Amino acid sequence: MTSSTRPALADALASGPLVLDGGMSNQLESAGHDLSDGLWSARLLAECPEAVTEAHLAYYEAGADVAITASYQATFEGFARRGISRGRAAELLGLSVELAREATRRVKDASRPLWVAASVGPYGAMLADGSEYRGRYGLTVAELEAFHRPRLEVLAAAGADVLALETVPDIEEAEALLRGVRGLGVPAWLSYTVAGDRTRAGQPLEEAFALAADLDEIVAVGVNCCAPEDVCGAAATAARVTGKPVVVYPNSGETWDAGTRTWTGRSTFTAEQVTGWQRAGARLIGGCCRVGPEAITGIAETVRRDRAR
């Protein structure tokens, strides 16, 4: 489906739930790619872009309506550490959107409307030390806005359908990102990483979600890269505080060890949880780290079944 016939994401959400993709990193690793350096999946934008397109395609074919680009850890500063110029970094950020768009053109069912969300990860993702799960970097809101705005501008200009302001650990960074999207002409969603009923930095979710309640640029609010068990309560709070559609895409329930760069524990993610998330207000539903295509198929089947009831 072409951009001229594909409805805006906000309009599509008004008609019913949509399915997001799963984790980019686990899909790339399952294909044999080493993501152990600081750029994580963003490294493959330069070194193996076809692998990124194939990962997106796997999720679209699994039933995802929306794919999130491989730009989570793609920043001008992070690329500069690898000797990549600012101009080339901008090209790679734009390429992340085009690779996802290319995957939409390869999907077997060409009649399906599919969307591309440009990932905008937190400042801590660039540090690659796990600090996106703590926040409070010691930077002002103005400094964080200056960090985020240039890549927001590039990703918006690249033609993304929506900007995914994701894995946000605290209110200060959320405020910076919300300032950064103003005037870009592209809608966005705001998604916190949480622990229980608080942001990772310990702030109440009521306060965190309230930042986006009156902003026209924000078409959905919610949580991602949190434990599946934290989704229902957070989704209900997001819906109550903002009145907006809710986006949820938790990780598998395993725990990330930033020191060893490994996951520990067991998965608690199941497709059966999706019905409860929808009842709590979720309208964009998928998975984050360690949630693969098989799980996304399960989510898509649950959404279709619940819609038919």
RAURPE-V750309 format. One record per pair of residues at least 6 apart in sequence whose ideal C-beta (glycine too) atoms are under 8 Angstrom apart, sorted by the first residue. I is the first residue (numbers start at 1). GAP is how many residues later the second one is. D is the distance in Angstrom with one decimal. If there is no record, write none. Layout:
# RAURPE-V750309
{{I/GAP/D} {I/GAP/D}}
This chain:
# RAURPE-V750309
{{1/109/6.9} {1/110/6.4} {1/111/6.5} {1/112/4.9} {1/113/6.9} {3/156/8.0} {5/108/7.8} {6/107/4.7} {6/108/7.4} {6/109/7.2} {6/155/7.9} {7/106/6.3} {8/153/7.7} {8/179/7.6} {9/9/7.7} {9/57/7.4} {9/106/5.3} {9/152/5.4} {9/153/5.2} {9/178/6.6} {9/210/6.3} {10/177/6.1} {10/209/4.4} {12/6/6.1} {12/53/7.8} {12/101/6.7} {12/103/7.6} {13/206/6.9} {13/207/6.9} {13/232/4.6} {13/270/5.0} {13/271/6.9} {16/267/7.6} {16/291/5.7} {17/261/6.0} {17/265/6.9} {17/266/5.0} {17/267/7.3} {17/268/6.0} {17/286/5.1} {17/289/7.9} {17/290/7.1} {18/47/4.3} {18/48/5.9} {18/97/7.7} {18/265/6.8} {18/266/5.5} {18/267/7.5} {19/44/5.6} {19/45/5.1} {19/46/5.0} {19/47/7.2} {19/266/6.1} {19/267/6.1} {19/277/6.6} {19/280/5.6} {19/281/4.8} {19/284/5.9} {20/44/6.1} {20/45/7.5} {20/46/5.0} {20/47/8.0} {20/48/6.8} {20/97/7.8} {20/227/7.5} {20/229/5.2} {20/264/5.6} {20/265/6.3} {20/266/2.5} {20/267/7.4} {20/276/7.9} {21/35/7.2} {21/38/3.6} {21/39/7.6} {21/41/7.9} {21/43/4.2} {21/45/6.8} {21/46/4.8} {21/47/5.9} {21/265/5.6} {21/266/7.7} {21/275/6.2} {22/37/6.1} {22/40/7.9} {22/42/7.7} {22/227/7.9} {22/264/6.2} {22/265/4.1} {22/266/7.3} {22/269/4.0} {22/270/5.3} {22/271/6.5} {22/273/6.0} {22/274/5.0} {23/228/7.4} {23/264/6.4} {23/265/5.7} {23/266/4.6} {23/267/5.7} {23/268/5.3} {23/269/6.8} {24/17/5.0} {24/28/7.7} {24/31/5.9} {24/44/7.0} {24/46/5.4} {24/48/7.4} {25/10/5.5} {25/15/6.3} {25/16/5.2} {25/264/6.5} {26/263/6.6} {26/264/5.3} {26/265/7.4} {26/266/5.8} {27/28/4.3} {27/31/6.1} {27/32/7.2} {27/265/6.1} {27/266/7.0} {28/7/6.2} {28/13/5.6} {28/16/6.4} {28/23/6.0} {28/24/7.4} {28/27/5.5} {29/6/5.9} {30/262/7.0} {31/20/6.1} {31/23/7.0} {31/24/7.2} {33/11/6.2} {33/15/6.8} {33/18/5.9} {35/6/5.7} {35/8/7.1} {35/9/7.9} {36/225/6.2} {37/6/6.1} {38/35/7.7} {38/40/6.5} {38/43/7.0} {38/90/4.0} {39/34/5.9} {39/35/7.5} {39/39/5.9} {39/40/7.4} {39/43/6.6} {39/89/7.9} {40/32/7.3} {40/33/4.4} {40/85/7.9} {40/88/7.1} {41/11/7.3} {41/29/4.7} {41/31/7.1} {41/32/6.8} {42/28/6.1} {42/29/6.5} {42/30/7.2} {42/31/4.6} {42/32/3.9} {42/36/7.1} {42/37/7.8} {42/50/7.4} {42/54/7.7} {43/39/8.0} {44/7/5.4} {44/8/5.5} {44/26/6.8} {45/7/6.5} {45/25/6.0} {45/26/7.7} {45/29/6.5} {45/47/4.5} {45/50/5.6} {45/51/5.7} {45/54/7.5} {46/38/7.2} {46/46/5.8} {49/46/6.4} {49/50/5.6} {52/18/4.9} {52/44/7.4} {52/47/4.7} {52/48/7.9} {53/46/4.7} {53/47/7.6} {53/49/5.1} {53/50/5.1} {53/53/7.6} {54/49/7.8} {55/15/7.7} {56/11/4.6} {56/43/6.7} {56/44/4.9} {56/47/3.6} {57/46/4.3} {57/49/5.4} {57/50/6.9} {58/235/5.0} {59/8/5.8} {59/234/5.8} {59/237/5.8} {60/7/6.2} {60/43/5.8} {60/44/6.7} {60/47/4.9} {60/54/6.1} {61/46/6.4} {61/47/6.9} {61/232/7.6} {62/231/3.8} {62/232/7.3} {62/234/4.4} {62/235/4.6} {62/238/7.1} {63/233/5.7} {63/234/5.1} {63/236/7.2} {63/237/2.9} {63/238/7.3} {64/222/6.6} {64/232/5.4} {64/236/7.2} {65/47/7.5} {65/48/7.2} {65/49/6.2} {65/50/6.4} {66/48/7.4} {66/49/4.5} {66/50/7.4} {66/51/5.5} {66/95/7.9} {66/96/7.8} {66/218/6.8} {66/220/7.4} {67/33/4.8} {67/36/6.5} {67/37/7.7} {67/47/7.4} {67/48/7.6} {67/49/5.9} {67/50/6.9} {68/32/7.9} {68/49/4.7} {68/50/7.9} {68/51/4.9} {68/96/5.4} {68/98/7.5} {69/27/4.1} {69/28/5.7} {69/30/7.3} {69/31/5.1} {69/47/6.6} {69/48/6.9} {69/49/5.0} {69/50/5.0} {69/86/7.7} {69/91/7.2} {70/26/5.2} {70/29/7.1} {70/49/7.2} {71/22/5.7} {71/25/4.1} {71/26/7.8} {71/47/6.0} {71/48/4.8} {71/49/7.2} {71/50/7.6} {71/80/7.5} {71/84/6.5} {72/47/4.3} {72/48/7.8} {72/49/3.9} {72/53/5.8} {72/94/7.1} {72/95/7.4} {73/48/5.8} {73/52/4.8} {73/53/6.7} {73/55/7.0} {74/15/7.6} {74/18/6.3} {74/19/5.5} {74/22/6.3} {74/77/7.3} {75/14/7.8} {75/50/7.8} {75/51/4.5} {75/72/7.7} {75/76/6.2} {76/10/5.7} {76/13/5.0} {76/14/7.7} {76/74/6.2} {76/75/6.6} {77/49/5.7} {77/70/7.6} {78/48/4.9} {78/50/7.7} {79/9/7.3} {79/10/3.9} {79/13/6.8} {80/6/7.2} {80/9/7.2} {84/8/7.4} {90/64/5.1} {93/58/5.7} {93/61/4.6} {93/62/5.9} {93/65/7.0} {94/60/6.0} {94/61/7.6} {94/63/7.3} {94/64/4.1} {96/22/7.0} {96/23/7.6} {96/59/7.6} {96/62/7.7} {97/19/6.0} {97/21/5.6} {97/58/6.4} {97/61/3.9} {97/62/5.9} {97/63/5.0} {98/60/6.9} {98/61/7.9} {100/16/4.3} {101/15/5.6} {101/58/7.1} {104/10/4.3} {104/12/7.1} {107/7/6.5} {115/46/4.3} {115/47/6.7} {116/43/7.8} {116/44/5.4} {116/45/5.3} {116/46/7.9} {117/43/6.5} {117/44/6.6} {117/45/4.8} {117/46/7.2} {117/47/4.3} {117/72/7.6} {118/37/3.9} {118/38/7.6} {118/40/6.9} {118/42/3.6} {118/44/7.4} {118/45/5.3} {118/46/6.4} {119/45/5.0} {119/47/6.1} {120/28/6.7} {120/31/6.8} {120/32/6.2} {120/35/6.7} {120/43/5.7} {120/44/6.3} {120/45/5.2} {120/46/6.8} {120/57/6.9} {121/11/7.0} {121/45/6.4} {121/46/5.8} {122/10/4.5} {122/13/7.5} {122/44/7.9} {122/45/5.5} {122/46/5.5} {122/47/6.1} {122/51/5.6} {123/8/7.9} {123/9/7.6} {123/14/5.6} {123/16/6.9} {123/21/6.0} {123/24/5.8} {123/25/7.7} {123/50/6.4} {124/6/7.3} {124/7/3.7} {124/8/3.2} {124/9/7.4} {124/10/7.1} {124/11/7.0} {124/13/6.7} {124/45/6.6} {125/7/5.1} {125/42/6.9} {126/21/8.0} {127/10/7.9} {129/129/5.7} {130/126/6.7} {130/128/2.8} {130/129/8.0} {131/6/6.5} {131/38/8.0} {132/35/5.4} {132/37/5.6} {132/61/6.9} {132/68/7.9} {133/36/6.3} {133/60/6.3} {133/67/5.2} {133/123/7.3} {133/125/7.9} {134/35/6.3} {134/66/6.1} {134/67/6.8} {135/33/7.9} {135/34/3.2} {135/35/3.3} {135/37/7.3} {135/38/6.3} {135/64/7.0} {135/65/5.7} {135/66/3.8} {136/33/7.8} {136/34/5.8} {136/36/7.4} {136/65/5.2} {137/7/7.7} {137/36/7.9} {139/8/7.6} {139/33/7.9} {140/32/7.9} {141/31/5.4} {141/34/5.1} {141/35/4.9} {141/38/7.4} {142/34/7.6} {143/33/8.0} {144/28/6.7} {144/29/5.5} {144/32/3.6} {144/33/7.7} {145/31/4.2} {145/32/7.8} {145/34/4.9} {145/35/5.3} {147/29/7.7} {148/28/6.0} {148/29/5.7} {148/32/4.6} {149/31/4.5} {152/11/6.5} {152/25/7.8} {152/28/4.9} {152/29/6.1} {152/32/6.3} {153/31/6.7} {155/8/6.2} {156/7/6.6} {156/28/4.2} {156/29/6.8} {156/30/4.3} {160/26/6.3} {161/25/7.8} {161/26/7.8} {162/24/6.8} {162/25/5.1} {162/26/6.2} {162/27/6.3} {162/57/6.7} {163/18/6.1} {163/21/7.5} {163/23/5.7} {163/24/7.3} {163/25/4.0} {163/26/7.6} {164/24/7.4} {164/25/5.9} {164/27/6.8} {165/9/7.6} {165/12/4.6} {165/13/7.7} {165/16/7.2} {165/23/5.5} {165/24/6.6} {165/25/4.8} {165/26/6.6} {166/23/7.8} {166/25/4.5} {166/58/5.3} {166/59/7.5} {167/24/6.9} {167/25/7.9} {167/26/4.8} {167/57/5.9} {167/58/4.9} {167/121/7.9} {168/6/5.0} {168/9/6.6} {168/22/6.7} {168/23/6.6} {168/24/5.0} {168/25/6.8} {168/31/7.7} {169/23/7.2} {169/24/5.6} {169/30/6.0} {169/31/4.0} {169/32/5.4} {170/29/5.4} {170/30/6.9} {170/31/3.5} {170/33/6.3} {171/28/6.7} {171/30/7.4} {171/32/5.1} {171/36/6.5} {171/37/5.4} {171/40/6.6} {174/16/6.2} {174/18/7.1} {174/34/6.4} {174/37/5.5} {174/38/7.6} {175/36/6.1} {177/11/8.0} {177/13/7.0} {178/12/6.9} {178/33/6.1} {178/34/6.4} {178/37/6.2} {178/39/7.7} {178/40/7.2} {181/7/4.8} {181/36/5.0} {181/37/7.8} {182/35/6.5} {184/33/7.6} {187/30/6.1} {187/31/7.4} {187/32/4.5} {188/29/5.6} {188/30/5.8} {188/31/7.1} {189/29/6.6} {189/30/6.1} {189/31/4.0} {189/32/6.7} {189/33/7.1} {189/58/4.9} {189/95/7.0} {190/21/7.7} {190/22/4.9} {190/28/5.6} {190/30/7.8} {190/31/5.1} {190/32/7.8} {191/30/7.3} {191/31/5.2} {191/32/6.0} {191/33/4.4} {191/56/5.6} {191/58/7.5} {192/7/5.3} {192/8/7.7} {192/13/7.3} {192/16/5.7} {192/17/8.0} {192/30/7.6} {192/31/5.4} {192/32/7.8} {192/42/7.8} {193/6/7.5} {193/7/5.3} {193/30/6.9} {193/31/6.4} {193/32/4.7} {193/33/5.5} {194/6/6.6} {194/11/6.5} {194/29/5.1} {194/32/4.8} {194/36/5.6} {194/40/5.4} {195/31/7.1} {195/32/7.9} {195/35/6.8} {196/34/6.1} {196/37/7.6} {197/7/7.0} {197/8/5.5} {197/36/5.9} {197/37/7.1} {197/40/7.0} {198/6/6.0} {198/7/6.3} {199/6/6.8} {199/9/5.2} {205/29/5.9} {205/32/4.9} {205/33/7.4} {205/36/7.8} {206/31/6.2} {206/35/5.5} {209/12/5.4} {209/28/6.3} {209/29/4.9} {209/32/4.3} {209/33/5.4} {210/31/5.4} {210/32/7.4} {212/6/4.4} {212/9/5.0} {212/30/6.0} {212/32/7.3} {213/28/6.2} {213/29/4.3} {213/30/7.1} {213/31/7.4} {218/26/6.7} {219/25/7.0} {219/26/6.8} {220/24/5.8} {220/25/4.5} {220/26/6.4} {220/27/4.3} {220/63/6.8} {220/64/5.6} {221/17/4.8} {221/21/5.2} {221/23/5.4} {221/25/6.5} {221/26/6.9} {222/12/7.1} {222/13/6.3} {222/16/5.2} {222/24/4.5} {222/25/3.8} {222/26/5.0} {222/60/7.1} {222/62/7.3} {223/7/6.9} {223/8/6.3} {223/11/4.6} {223/12/7.2} {223/15/7.5} {223/24/7.8} {223/25/5.8} {223/26/8.0} {223/27/7.1} {224/23/7.4} {224/24/7.1} {224/25/4.5} {224/26/6.7} {224/27/8.0} {224/64/5.0} {225/24/7.7} {225/25/7.0} {225/26/5.1} {225/63/4.4} {225/64/6.1} {226/8/7.3} {226/24/5.1} {226/25/6.9} {227/23/6.3} {227/24/7.3} {227/26/5.3} {227/41/6.9} {228/22/4.5} {228/23/7.9} {228/24/7.8} {228/25/5.3} {228/40/5.4} {228/41/4.9} {228/42/7.5} {228/45/5.7} {229/24/7.3} {229/39/6.6} {230/20/7.1} {231/17/5.0} {231/19/5.3} {231/42/7.2} {231/46/5.4} {231/49/7.5} {231/51/7.5} {232/44/5.4} {232/45/6.3} {232/48/4.9} {233/47/7.8} {234/14/7.6} {235/11/4.7} {235/13/5.5} {235/42/5.8} {235/45/3.9} {235/46/5.1} {235/47/5.0} {236/44/4.3} {236/45/6.2} {238/6/7.5} {238/8/4.8} {238/43/6.7} {239/7/5.2} {239/41/6.8} {239/42/3.1} {245/36/7.5} {245/38/3.8} {245/39/6.7} {246/34/7.2} {246/35/4.3} {246/36/4.8} {246/37/6.0} {246/38/7.4} {247/35/7.3} {247/36/7.3} {247/37/3.9} {247/38/7.9} {248/29/5.4} {248/34/4.6} {248/36/7.2} {248/37/5.7} {248/38/7.8} {249/35/7.6} {249/36/7.0} {249/37/4.1} {249/38/5.4} {249/39/4.9} {249/42/7.7} {250/19/6.6} {250/37/6.7} {250/38/6.1} {250/41/7.7} {251/18/7.4} {251/36/7.2} {251/37/4.5} {251/38/4.2} {251/39/5.7} {251/40/6.6} {252/11/7.6} {252/15/4.1} {252/16/7.3} {252/17/4.7} {252/35/7.4} {252/37/6.7} {252/38/3.5} {252/39/5.5} {253/12/7.0} {253/13/7.0} {253/14/5.3} {253/15/3.3} {253/16/5.5} {254/9/4.3} {254/10/6.4} {254/11/4.6} {254/12/6.7} {254/13/6.0} {254/35/7.8} {254/36/5.7} {255/8/6.7} {255/9/5.2} {255/10/4.8} {256/6/7.9} {256/7/5.9} {256/33/7.0} {257/6/7.4} {257/7/5.9} {263/26/7.4} {263/27/6.1} {267/23/6.7} {269/18/6.4} {269/21/7.8} {269/22/5.7} {269/26/6.3} {270/28/7.7} {271/24/6.6} {271/27/3.1} {271/28/5.4} {271/30/7.0} {271/31/4.9} {272/30/7.3} {274/8/7.8} {274/11/5.8} {274/24/8.0} {274/25/5.4} {274/28/4.3} {274/29/6.6} {274/32/7.6} {275/27/6.3} {275/31/5.7} {277/8/6.0} {278/7/7.1} {278/25/7.4} {278/28/6.0} {285/14/5.8} {285/18/6.6} {286/10/6.4} {286/13/6.6} {287/8/5.5} {287/9/6.5} {287/12/7.2}}
